[in-house]
Amino acid sequence: MTQTPTLPPVSPDLAAVIDGYAPDGVDPVAWSAVSAEVRRWVTAAGPQHRRRALQLLYACAHLAVWCRTHGVPVAASTALRDTAVEQFCSWAEAHQPFSPTTRSTIRARLRHVARANDVTGNRPAPPALGRGQIRPPYSTAEIESFLLLAGSQRDPDRRRRLTGLITAAVGAGCSPEDFRHLRGSDIRPDQGALWVHLQGRRPRSVPVIDRYADALREAAEATGDRYLIGGLKPERRSVTTSVLHRIDGGLDLPPIEPGRLRATWLAHHLAAGVRIDVLMDAAGLATPTTIVELAPHLPAPPVDAWRHLVTGSRA
């Protein structure tokens, strides 16, 4: 069992900042009702400077007041759950009290506070990697488990969206940016294959790996002309977050990350011998850096196949 890391204690000066905090633009009566709990959350997060303490207080104060207004118990175990945080962010998106960038920042800070308060039931954070380092591909067994998880979602819309996200990413290499523009009607069969016709900054058409074609076709047909993943504002940086943080179950599985799903698609084609220039076009890549970084994660070819490849002889 992973233990919550021990955080350094809050200095007396920062404790005074936390105790004296009162958010602007928040009903004083509502703040009075939740302030003690918010201060406990932020103290547990162990901020080490005044600016960080104020950032966490701001995010937690707005979440706690929203929870009180919407009938969510204002306790770390309920208000800092992924489901409550995502409901708050969805409400904030619809009512626009924050810019998209501020909303994303608040979400990240709330997740940090949730981890510091050891909130159970949340999905684990992905392991930290160095800047620019590609995440390794998933195994075939992990992808199959993800699809089973998608099919087990209680809500039909969640089943459709999660299945579409997984199969479009691992079957056609869709990136988080691609999903901002992808509609169900952009996925259609042609010449014996299922194709994903991508719009946006990197327009291209990509055939879907056969193994994932049926599931993606069903999700696309059920979606129609709507966005496959959804979202009120497809221009926002990521439309996958709300899908991935409303998953029922699967806590025993690795986190589902769009970047790793796309890396799995790239690795599949590299292992199959697809030329790098062809794969770059299909992936919408301007440089081969990502592909080169995947090389250590590819399975070693059989000795005979390696010899035939490097000598140019026939197998």
NUMIKOL-29634 format. One record per residue (C-alpha): residue in one letter; x negated, y negated, z negated. Coordinates in Angstrom, 3 decimals. Layout:
N
<type A | east X | north Y | up Z>
...
***
This chain:
315
<type M | east 0.000 | north 0.000 | up 0.000>
<type T | east -1.405 | north -3.395 | up 0.980>
<type Q | east -1.715 | north -5.787 | up -1.926>
<type T | east -1.035 | north -9.492 | up -1.678>
<type P | east -4.389 | north -11.302 | up -1.796>
<type T | east -5.132 | north -13.187 | up -4.990>
<type L | east -4.940 | north -16.920 | up -4.314>
<type P | east -7.042 | north -19.497 | up -6.131>
<type P | east -5.139 | north -21.439 | up -8.803>
<type V | east -3.602 | north -24.817 | up -8.037>
<type S | east -5.604 | north -27.711 | up -9.493>
<type P | east -3.950 | north -30.009 | up -12.050>
<type D | east -3.876 | north -32.826 | up -9.486>
<type L | east -2.065 | north -30.649 | up -6.952>
<type A | east 0.272 | north -29.330 | up -9.631>
<type A | east 1.265 | north -32.938 | up -10.278>
<type V | east 1.872 | north -33.470 | up -6.543>
<type I | east 4.103 | north -30.387 | up -6.412>
<type D | east 6.017 | north -31.324 | up -9.565>
<type G | east 6.611 | north -34.880 | up -8.379>
<type Y | east 7.664 | north -34.075 | up -4.822>
<type A | east 11.047 | north -35.296 | up -3.553>
<type P | east 11.836 | north -34.902 | up 0.174>
<type D | east 13.085 | north -37.854 | up 2.207>
<type G | east 16.413 | north -37.494 | up 3.977>
<type V | east 17.654 | north -34.668 | up 1.743>
<type D | east 20.727 | north -34.916 | up -0.475>
<type P | east 19.396 | north -35.572 | up -4.007>
<type V | east 22.031 | north -33.342 | up -5.610>
<type A | east 21.146 | north -30.418 | up -3.330>
<type W | east 17.435 | north -30.989 | up -3.907>
<type S | east 17.913 | north -31.040 | up -7.672>
<type A | east 19.585 | north -27.634 | up -7.471>
<type V | east 16.746 | north -25.975 | up -5.518>
<type S | east 13.651 | north -27.985 | up -6.473>
<type A | east 12.421 | north -25.712 | up -9.267>
<type E | east 12.528 | north -22.660 | up -6.997>
<type V | east 10.781 | north -24.475 | up -4.147>
<type R | east 8.012 | north -25.614 | up -6.490>
<type R | east 7.497 | north -22.008 | up -7.613>
<type W | east 7.170 | north -20.827 | up -4.017>
<type V | east 4.635 | north -23.469 | up -3.091>
<type T | east 2.613 | north -23.037 | up -6.276>
<type A | east 2.369 | north -19.304 | up -5.532>
<type A | east 1.019 | north -20.165 | up -2.073>
<type G | east -1.975 | north -21.852 | up -3.717>
<type P | east -2.495 | north -24.924 | up -1.519>
<type Q | east -5.996 | north -26.301 | up -1.925>
<type H | east -5.443 | north -29.906 | up -0.898>
<type R | east -2.678 | north -32.502 | up -1.116>
<type R | east -1.800 | north -32.520 | up 2.581>
<type R | east -1.307 | north -28.743 | up 2.643>
<type A | east 0.863 | north -28.869 | up -0.479>
<type L | east 3.091 | north -31.526 | up 1.075>
<type Q | east 3.364 | north -29.560 | up 4.327>
<type L | east 4.541 | north -26.437 | up 2.496>
<type L | east 6.880 | north -28.423 | up 0.258>
<type Y | east 8.511 | north -30.087 | up 3.261>
<type A | east 9.153 | north -26.764 | up 5.018>
<type C | east 10.401 | north -24.992 | up 1.897>
<type A | east 12.589 | north -27.892 | up 0.764>
<type H | east 14.504 | north -27.994 | up 4.046>
<type L | east 14.885 | north -24.217 | up 4.103>
<type A | east 16.122 | north -24.090 | up 0.507>
<type V | east 18.683 | north -26.873 | up 0.982>
<type W | east 19.926 | north -25.157 | up 4.161>
<type C | east 20.234 | north -21.855 | up 2.270>
<type R | east 22.232 | north -23.502 | up -0.490>
<type T | east 24.573 | north -25.078 | up 2.062>
<type H | east 25.052 | north -21.814 | up 3.976>
<type G | east 25.543 | north -19.453 | up 1.052>
<type V | east 22.108 | north -17.791 | up 1.063>
<type P | east 20.795 | north -17.272 | up -2.493>
<type V | east 17.873 | north -19.623 | up -3.087>
<type A | east 15.335 | north -17.074 | up -4.280>
<type A | east 12.118 | north -16.008 | up -2.608>
<type S | east 13.431 | north -12.484 | up -2.009>
<type T | east 16.384 | north -13.794 | up 0.047>
<type A | east 15.563 | north -17.275 | up 1.349>
<type L | east 12.067 | north -16.325 | up 2.546>
<type R | east 13.163 | north -13.169 | up 4.355>
<type D | east 12.502 | north -13.153 | up 8.105>
<type T | east 16.242 | north -13.018 | up 8.786>
<type A | east 16.998 | north -16.125 | up 6.712>
<type V | east 14.063 | north -18.055 | up 8.174>
<type E | east 15.148 | north -17.237 | up 11.719>
<type Q | east 18.762 | north -18.188 | up 10.995>
<type F | east 17.517 | north -21.515 | up 9.638>
<type C | east 15.327 | north -22.067 | up 12.731>
<type S | east 18.224 | north -21.187 | up 15.052>
<type W | east 20.418 | north -23.689 | up 13.230>
<type A | east 17.648 | north -26.296 | up 13.483>
<type E | east 17.339 | north -25.634 | up 17.208>
<type A | east 21.075 | north -26.080 | up 17.767>
<type H | east 21.363 | north -29.218 | up 15.618>
<type Q | east 17.957 | north -30.668 | up 16.563>
<type P | east 16.784 | north -32.135 | up 13.241>
<type F | east 13.204 | north -31.296 | up 14.283>
<type S | east 11.255 | north -31.303 | up 17.531>
<type P | east 10.418 | north -27.856 | up 19.020>
<type T | east 6.798 | north -28.232 | up 17.886>
<type T | east 7.811 | north -29.184 | up 14.331>
<type R | east 10.250 | north -26.269 | up 14.195>
<type S | east 7.521 | north -23.804 | up 15.197>
<type T | east 5.167 | north -25.282 | up 12.624>
<type I | east 7.788 | north -25.035 | up 9.879>
<type R | east 8.434 | north -21.393 | up 10.802>
<type A | east 4.714 | north -20.571 | up 10.522>
<type R | east 4.442 | north -22.311 | up 7.135>
<type L | east 7.480 | north -20.495 | up 5.786>
<type R | east 5.980 | north -17.163 | up 6.807>
<type H | east 2.779 | north -18.100 | up 5.001>
<type V | east 4.733 | north -18.927 | up 1.842>
<type A | east 6.710 | north -15.689 | up 2.157>
<type R | east 3.502 | north -13.641 | up 2.284>
<type A | east 2.095 | north -15.522 | up -0.712>
<type N | east 5.278 | north -14.751 | up -2.664>
<type D | east 5.077 | north -11.068 | up -1.720>
<type V | east 8.541 | north -11.016 | up -0.144>
<type T | east 9.432 | north -7.420 | up 0.662>
<type G | east 11.213 | north -6.327 | up 3.826>
<type N | east 9.485 | north -8.769 | up 6.169>
<type R | east 7.560 | north -7.533 | up 9.160>
<type P | east 3.800 | north -7.492 | up 8.545>
<type A | east 1.660 | north -10.202 | up 10.094>
<type P | east -0.511 | north -9.008 | up 12.997>
<type P | east -4.196 | north -8.620 | up 12.175>
<type A | east -6.243 | north -11.725 | up 12.804>
<type L | east -8.573 | north -11.616 | up 15.778>
<type G | east -11.245 | north -13.992 | up 16.968>
<type R | east -10.198 | north -16.867 | up 19.180>
<type G | east -9.667 | north -15.689 | up 22.748>
<type Q | east -10.011 | north -12.018 | up 21.828>
<type I | east -7.456 | north -9.847 | up 23.585>
<type R | east -5.316 | north -7.540 | up 21.505>
<type P | east -5.735 | north -3.838 | up 22.308>
<type P | east -3.060 | north -1.972 | up 24.293>
<type Y | east -0.408 | north 0.097 | up 22.561>
<type S | east -0.397 | north 3.861 | up 22.833>
<type T | east 2.293 | north 5.661 | up 24.810>
<type A | east 3.728 | north 6.993 | up 21.551>
<type E | east 3.981 | north 3.465 | up 20.119>
<type I | east 5.819 | north 2.197 | up 23.202>
<type E | east 8.272 | north 5.090 | up 23.004>
<type S | east 8.858 | north 4.306 | up 19.326>
<type F | east 9.539 | north 0.657 | up 20.199>
<type L | east 12.130 | north 1.688 | up 22.779>
<type L | east 13.818 | north 4.007 | up 20.287>
<type L | east 13.862 | north 1.128 | up 17.808>
<type A | east 15.418 | north -1.157 | up 20.430>
<type G | east 18.107 | north 1.422 | up 21.143>
<type S | east 18.923 | north 1.737 | up 17.437>
<type Q | east 19.746 | north -1.948 | up 16.883>
<type R | east 23.259 | north -2.340 | up 15.504>
<type D | east 24.164 | north -5.363 | up 17.608>
<type P | east 24.562 | north -4.688 | up 21.389>
<type D | east 23.067 | north -8.067 | up 22.283>
<type R | east 19.988 | north -7.371 | up 20.172>
<type R | east 19.628 | north -3.948 | up 21.797>
<type R | east 19.792 | north -5.498 | up 25.254>
<type R | east 17.391 | north -8.353 | up 24.533>
<type L | east 14.786 | north -6.257 | up 22.709>
<type T | east 14.902 | north -3.535 | up 25.372>
<type G | east 14.545 | north -6.170 | up 28.083>
<type L | east 11.608 | north -7.796 | up 26.337>
<type I | east 9.717 | north -4.532 | up 25.845>
<type T | east 10.319 | north -3.086 | up 29.301>
<type A | east 9.696 | north -6.328 | up 31.212>
<type A | east 6.415 | north -6.875 | up 29.359>
<type V | east 5.059 | north -3.332 | up 29.430>
<type G | east 6.657 | north -2.480 | up 32.779>
<type A | east 5.924 | north -5.662 | up 34.761>
<type G | east 3.395 | north -7.596 | up 32.684>
<type C | east 5.705 | north -10.470 | up 31.734>
<type S | east 4.091 | north -12.982 | up 29.400>
<type P | east 5.857 | north -15.128 | up 26.767>
<type E | east 5.714 | north -17.996 | up 29.269>
<type D | east 7.361 | north -15.865 | up 31.965>
<type F | east 10.260 | north -15.064 | up 29.638>
<type R | east 11.138 | north -18.753 | up 29.364>
<type H | east 12.488 | north -18.650 | up 32.927>
<type L | east 13.446 | north -14.997 | up 33.470>
<type R | east 17.127 | north -14.236 | up 34.140>
<type G | east 18.751 | north -10.857 | up 34.540>
<type S | east 19.512 | north -11.670 | up 38.170>
<type D | east 15.760 | north -12.081 | up 38.810>
<type I | east 15.350 | north -8.330 | up 38.299>
<type R | east 16.646 | north -6.284 | up 41.209>
<type P | east 15.789 | north -3.204 | up 43.294>
<type D | east 14.134 | north -3.422 | up 46.694>
<type Q | east 12.451 | north -0.847 | up 48.918>
<type G | east 12.728 | north 1.980 | up 46.425>
<type A | east 11.392 | north 0.077 | up 43.406>
<type L | east 12.646 | north -2.347 | up 40.778>
<type W | east 11.121 | north -5.810 | up 41.117>
<type V | east 10.823 | north -8.713 | up 38.706>
<type H | east 10.843 | north -12.064 | up 40.521>
<type L | east 9.203 | north -14.566 | up 38.190>
<type Q | east 9.651 | north -18.325 | up 38.336>
<type G | east 7.993 | north -21.124 | up 36.382>
<type R | east 4.353 | north -22.172 | up 36.539>
<type R | east 3.107 | north -18.838 | up 37.916>
<type P | east 5.767 | north -17.621 | up 40.371>
<type R | east 5.233 | north -14.094 | up 41.653>
<type S | east 7.054 | north -10.810 | up 42.267>
<type V | east 5.975 | north -7.699 | up 40.370>
<type P | east 7.131 | north -4.086 | up 40.798>
<type V | east 8.130 | north -2.322 | up 37.580>
<type I | east 6.370 | north 0.840 | up 36.430>
<type D | east 8.805 | north 3.685 | up 37.152>
<type R | east 8.855 | north 4.902 | up 33.551>
<type Y | east 10.492 | north 1.665 | up 32.381>
<type A | east 12.590 | north 0.820 | up 35.434>
<type D | east 15.895 | north 2.401 | up 34.373>
<type A | east 15.976 | north 0.767 | up 30.943>
<type L | east 15.022 | north -2.635 | up 32.355>
<type R | east 17.594 | north -2.351 | up 35.157>
<type E | east 20.361 | north -1.647 | up 32.635>
<type A | east 19.316 | north -4.614 | up 30.486>
<type A | east 19.168 | north -6.879 | up 33.544>
<type E | east 22.580 | north -5.812 | up 34.824>
<type A | east 24.113 | north -6.423 | up 31.397>
<type T | east 22.477 | north -9.869 | up 31.302>
<type G | east 23.550 | north -11.052 | up 34.755>
<type D | east 22.632 | north -14.651 | up 35.505>
<type R | east 21.859 | north -15.443 | up 31.858>
<type Y | east 18.317 | north -15.581 | up 30.511>
<type L | east 17.060 | north -12.079 | up 29.766>
<type I | east 15.726 | north -12.988 | up 26.332>
<type G | east 17.963 | north -15.967 | up 25.757>
<type G | east 17.431 | north -19.288 | up 24.058>
<type L | east 19.152 | north -22.643 | up 24.134>
<type K | east 16.049 | north -24.321 | up 25.527>
<type P | east 14.036 | north -22.148 | up 27.923>
<type E | east 11.379 | north -24.864 | up 28.156>
<type R | east 10.298 | north -24.205 | up 24.574>
<type R | east 6.928 | north -22.584 | up 23.994>
<type S | east 8.245 | north -19.139 | up 23.069>
<type V | east 11.685 | north -17.585 | up 23.440>
<type T | east 10.575 | north -14.186 | up 22.123>
<type T | east 10.186 | north -15.134 | up 18.457>
<type S | east 13.858 | north -15.059 | up 17.504>
<type V | east 14.243 | north -11.617 | up 19.121>
<type L | east 11.229 | north -10.128 | up 17.372>
<type H | east 12.088 | north -11.490 | up 13.928>
<type R | east 15.661 | north -10.183 | up 13.916>
<type I | east 14.768 | north -6.529 | up 14.364>
<type D | east 16.615 | north -4.059 | up 12.154>
<type G | east 14.196 | north -1.451 | up 10.828>
<type G | east 10.846 | north -0.413 | up 12.276>
<type L | east 8.767 | north -1.593 | up 9.326>
<type D | east 6.686 | north 1.582 | up 9.636>
<type L | east 5.701 | north 0.609 | up 13.191>
<type P | east 3.064 | north -1.880 | up 14.321>
<type P | east 4.415 | north -5.383 | up 15.005>
<type I | east 5.792 | north -5.760 | up 18.525>
<type E | east 3.662 | north -8.424 | up 20.204>
<type P | east 4.370 | north -9.597 | up 23.781>
<type G | east 0.651 | north -10.106 | up 24.371>
<type R | east -0.149 | north -6.512 | up 23.462>
<type L | east 2.703 | north -5.240 | up 25.631>
<type R | east 1.247 | north -7.180 | up 28.564>
<type A | east -2.232 | north -5.849 | up 27.762>
<type T | east -0.767 | north -2.328 | up 27.849>
<type W | east 0.599 | north -3.015 | up 31.346>
<type L | east -2.788 | north -4.346 | up 32.504>
<type A | east -4.612 | north -1.342 | up 31.047>
<type H | east -2.202 | north 1.053 | up 32.767>
<type H | east -3.010 | north -0.384 | up 36.178>
<type L | east -6.737 | north -0.625 | up 35.528>
<type A | east -6.814 | north 3.022 | up 34.484>
<type A | east -4.917 | north 3.862 | up 37.692>
<type G | east -7.639 | north 2.163 | up 39.762>
<type V | east -5.752 | north -0.958 | up 40.894>
<type R | east -8.179 | north -3.524 | up 42.308>
<type I | east -8.923 | north -6.471 | up 40.042>
<type D | east -7.937 | north -9.096 | up 42.613>
<type V | east -4.605 | north -7.369 | up 43.220>
<type L | east -3.950 | north -7.080 | up 39.497>
<type M | east -4.863 | north -10.734 | up 38.934>
<type D | east -2.262 | north -11.768 | up 41.503>
<type A | east 0.394 | north -9.563 | up 39.925>
<type A | east -0.442 | north -10.879 | up 36.448>
<type G | east -0.657 | north -14.522 | up 37.495>
<type L | east -4.240 | north -14.755 | up 36.206>
<type A | east -6.621 | north -17.443 | up 37.447>
<type T | east -9.741 | north -15.703 | up 36.078>
<type P | east -10.612 | north -12.048 | up 35.333>
<type T | east -11.590 | north -12.762 | up 31.709>
<type T | east -8.601 | north -10.934 | up 30.214>
<type I | east -9.181 | north -7.917 | up 32.426>
<type V | east -12.877 | north -7.759 | up 31.546>
<type E | east -12.042 | north -7.893 | up 27.827>
<type L | east -9.759 | north -4.877 | up 28.265>
<type A | east -12.583 | north -2.675 | up 29.577>
<type P | east -13.599 | north -1.290 | up 26.130>
<type H | east -10.003 | north -0.158 | up 25.555>
<type L | east -9.718 | north 1.921 | up 28.741>
<type P | east -9.954 | north 5.718 | up 28.543>
<type A | east -13.153 | north 7.181 | up 29.933>
<type P | east -12.587 | north 8.865 | up 33.320>
<type P | east -13.491 | north 12.540 | up 33.746>
<type V | east -17.138 | north 13.087 | up 34.712>
<type D | east -16.250 | north 14.301 | up 38.211>
<type A | east -13.954 | north 11.337 | up 38.832>
<type W | east -16.664 | north 8.926 | up 37.652>
<type R | east -19.230 | north 10.512 | up 39.970>
<type H | east -16.907 | north 10.306 | up 42.954>
<type L | east -16.101 | north 6.676 | up 42.232>
<type V | east -19.710 | north 5.486 | up 41.971>
<type T | east -21.040 | north 7.569 | up 44.887>
<type G | east -18.133 | north 6.930 | up 47.228>
<type S | east -17.643 | north 10.638 | up 47.859>
<type R | east -14.235 | north 12.261 | up 48.103>
<type A | east -12.746 | north 14.038 | up 45.103>
***
